[in-house]
C-alpha cells in the first residue's frame, strides 16, 4: 500500500483550533517535523484540513 510523507512547513500559531488538533493528530509538533502515514481516506481528509501548513509526498 502507498504511504504519504507529510512535512509541516508553517506554524500552527494563529490557526483555528481544529487545524492545531489535526496537526497534533498527524503527529506534527513543530516546523520541519516529518511523519510517514499509510495512504488512507482518514489521513487524506486530515491533510485537506491543513493544506497550507503541510506538504505531502507519496513514498513507496
C-alpha positions as CSV (number, residue, x, y, z in Angstrom):
1,X,0.0,0.0,0.0
2,X,1.2,3.5,-0.7
3,X,2.4,5.8,2.0
4,X,2.3,9.5,2.4
5,X,5.2,11.6,3.7
6,X,3.7,14.7,5.5
7,X,6.0,17.6,6.4
8,X,5.0,20.6,8.5
9,X,6.2,23.8,6.7
10,X,4.3,26.5,8.6
11,X,3.5,27.2,12.2
12,X,0.1,26.4,13.8
13,X,0.2,29.6,15.7
14,X,-2.8,31.8,14.8
15,X,-4.6,28.8,13.2
16,X,-8.1,27.6,14.2
17,X,-8.4,25.0,16.9
18,X,-9.4,22.2,14.6
19,X,-6.3,22.8,12.5
20,X,-4.0,22.7,15.5
21,X,-5.6,19.5,16.7
22,X,-5.3,18.0,13.2
23,X,-1.6,18.7,13.1
24,X,-1.3,17.1,16.5
25,X,-3.3,14.0,15.4
26,X,-0.9,13.6,12.4
27,X,2.0,13.6,14.9
28,X,3.4,17.0,13.8
29,X,4.6,19.4,16.6
30,X,6.9,21.9,15.0
31,X,8.1,23.2,11.7
32,X,10.2,20.7,9.9
33,X,8.6,17.6,11.5
34,X,8.1,14.7,9.1
35,X,5.7,11.7,9.5
36,X,5.0,8.8,7.2
37,X,1.5,7.6,7.2
38,X,-0.5,4.9,5.3
39,X,-2.5,6.4,2.4
40,X,-6.0,6.1,3.8
41,X,-9.1,8.3,3.4
42,X,-8.8,9.4,7.0
43,X,-5.3,10.7,6.5
44,X,-6.2,12.3,3.2
45,X,-9.0,14.2,5.0
46,X,-6.7,15.4,7.7
47,X,-4.2,16.7,5.1
48,X,-7.1,18.5,3.3
49,X,-7.9,20.3,6.6
50,X,-4.4,21.9,6.7
51,X,-3.0,22.1,3.2
52,X,-1.5,25.5,3.8
53,X,0.6,24.2,6.7
54,X,2.0,20.9,5.3
55,X,3.4,19.4,2.1
56,X,2.6,15.8,1.1
57,X,4.6,13.4,-1.0
58,X,3.9,9.8,-1.9
59,X,6.6,7.3,-1.0
60,X,7.0,3.6,-1.6
